[in-house]
Amino acid sequence: SYTMMDRNLGATSTVPGNAASMGLLYQWGRKDPFLGSSINNNIRAKSSIIWQLDWSSPEKGTSKYVIAHPTTYIRESTSTDWYYAGRYDQLWMSEKTLYDPCPVGWRVPDLNDGLKDCLGGMYDSVYKGYRLTTGESIWYPAAGLIQGSYGTYYKVGEVGLYWTVSTNGNQAEAIRFSNDSRVSIEHSSRANAMSVRCVKDSE
């Protein structure tokens, strides 16, 4: 009963095996993206932008700071969150917020939007992702993640992780699939940068 994008946020293609279908990666609660990688290498895509790494702190682990420094990846320090005070659940919510990275008319989904039900099917070992077929084929690439503790790319081509607005204590919830064909709900560090698949805001 929900309409989801046919591609990851930031992707310019829906073709399996095309690097342009990988999309961008987001730390939970941040509106600005980080570059994805190639199809199956833990290497950031090429860019003329200088990307920075920094540790969360009372000064830098704030919404104000990350908005002013959109290309700085804030690593977790004392908690599983880039946000220093921890557990600011209002950054992403079921009702679209100012921090939601999806375009106008779309928002980050929650688990009640049916995301956990639509990610079925089998892992595609050739094109590195999941192909869901429900009348039409929808591609979910295994874009991996950027690790919140290190700021390094991890499990690209092996794991797909898709953020929701739903939270679980200090962590947030994502849909996870992997090359062993398992689909599950993952409780993940909010400092990790992962994929987003937007849902229509009007539904």
Solvent accessible surface area in square Angstrom, and as a share of the most:
residue,aa,sasa,rsa
1,S,143,0.92
2,Y,84,0.32
3,T,54,0.31
4,M,39,0.17
5,M,33,0.15
6,D,66,0.34
7,R,79,0.29
8,N,1,0.00
9,L,17,0.08
10,G,41,0.39
11,A,10,0.08
12,T,111,0.65
13,S,16,0.10
14,T,50,0.29
15,V,87,0.50
16,P,32,0.20
17,G,31,0.30
18,N,58,0.30
19,A,57,0.44
20,A,41,0.32
21,S,3,0.02
22,M,7,0.03
23,G,10,0.10
24,L,44,0.22
25,L,0,0.00
26,Y,8,0.03
27,Q,0,0.00
28,W,2,0.01
29,G,1,0.01
30,R,4,0.02
31,K,75,0.32
32,D,26,0.14
33,P,45,0.28
34,F,8,0.03
35,L,36,0.18
36,G,8,0.08
37,S,9,0.06
38,S,42,0.27
39,I,35,0.18
40,N,80,0.41
41,N,73,0.38
42,N,78,0.40
43,I,118,0.60
44,R,109,0.40
45,A,44,0.34
46,K,202,0.85
47,S,50,0.33
48,S,116,0.75
49,I,90,0.46
50,I,134,0.68
51,W,42,0.15
52,Q,96,0.43
53,L,86,0.43
54,D,37,0.19
55,W,124,0.43
56,S,7,0.04
57,S,30,0.20
58,P,96,0.61
59,E,122,0.55
60,K,53,0.22
61,G,1,0.01
62,T,43,0.25
63,S,15,0.10
64,K,172,0.73
65,Y,34,0.13
66,V,7,0.04
67,I,77,0.39
68,A,71,0.55
69,H,74,0.33
70,P,51,0.32
71,T,39,0.23
72,T,11,0.06
73,Y,7,0.03
74,I,0,0.00
75,R,43,0.16
76,E,30,0.14
77,S,54,0.35
78,T,110,0.64
79,S,34,0.22
80,T,46,0.27
81,D,5,0.02
82,W,2,0.01
83,Y,39,0.15
84,Y,80,0.30
85,A,88,0.68
86,G,19,0.18
87,R,135,0.49
88,Y,73,0.28
89,D,40,0.21
90,Q,97,0.43
91,L,3,0.02
92,W,2,0.01
93,M,81,0.36
94,S,56,0.36
95,E,143,0.64
96,K,68,0.29
97,T,29,0.17
98,L,164,0.81
99,Y,53,0.20
100,D,11,0.06
101,P,23,0.14
102,C,7,0.04
103,P,61,0.38
104,V,145,0.83
105,G,38,0.36
106,W,49,0.17
107,R,15,0.05
108,V,0,0.00
109,P,0,0.00
110,D,14,0.07
111,L,23,0.12
112,N,132,0.68
113,D,7,0.04
114,G,23,0.22
115,L,0,0.00
116,K,96,0.41
117,D,114,0.59
118,C,34,0.20
119,L,4,0.02
120,G,28,0.27
121,G,50,0.48
122,M,136,0.61
123,Y,31,0.12
124,D,27,0.14
125,S,78,0.50
126,V,112,0.64
127,Y,96,0.36
128,K,53,0.22
129,G,0,0.00
130,Y,0,0.00
131,R,86,0.31
132,L,22,0.11
133,T,93,0.54
134,T,101,0.59
135,G,86,0.82
136,E,115,0.51
137,S,64,0.42
138,I,31,0.15
139,W,10,0.04
140,Y,5,0.02
141,P,3,0.02
142,A,0,0.00
143,A,5,0.04
144,G,0,0.00
145,L,15,0.08
146,I,6,0.03
147,Q,45,0.20
148,G,2,0.02
149,S,37,0.24
150,Y,134,0.51
151,G,15,0.14
152,T,68,0.39
153,Y,26,0.10
154,Y,93,0.35
155,K,65,0.27
156,V,6,0.03
157,G,3,0.03
158,E,66,0.30
159,V,7,0.04
160,G,0,0.00
161,L,7,0.04
162,Y,0,0.00
163,W,0,0.00
164,T,0,0.00
165,V,11,0.07
166,S,25,0.16
167,T,46,0.27
168,N,67,0.34
169,G,35,0.33
170,N,77,0.39
171,Q,56,0.25
172,A,0,0.00
173,E,19,0.09
174,A,0,0.00
175,I,1,0.00
176,R,51,0.19
177,F,0,0.00
178,S,4,0.03
179,N,78,0.40
180,D,75,0.39
181,S,43,0.28
182,R,152,0.55
183,V,55,0.32
184,S,51,0.33
185,I,72,0.36
186,E,53,0.24
187,H,88,0.39
188,S,7,0.04
189,S,14,0.09
190,R,2,0.01
191,A,0,0.00
192,N,21,0.11
193,A,0,0.00
194,M,0,0.00
195,S,0,0.00
196,V,0,0.00
197,R,1,0.00
198,C,0,0.00
199,V,0,0.00
200,K,76,0.32
201,D,52,0.27
202,S,106,0.68
203,E,86,0.38
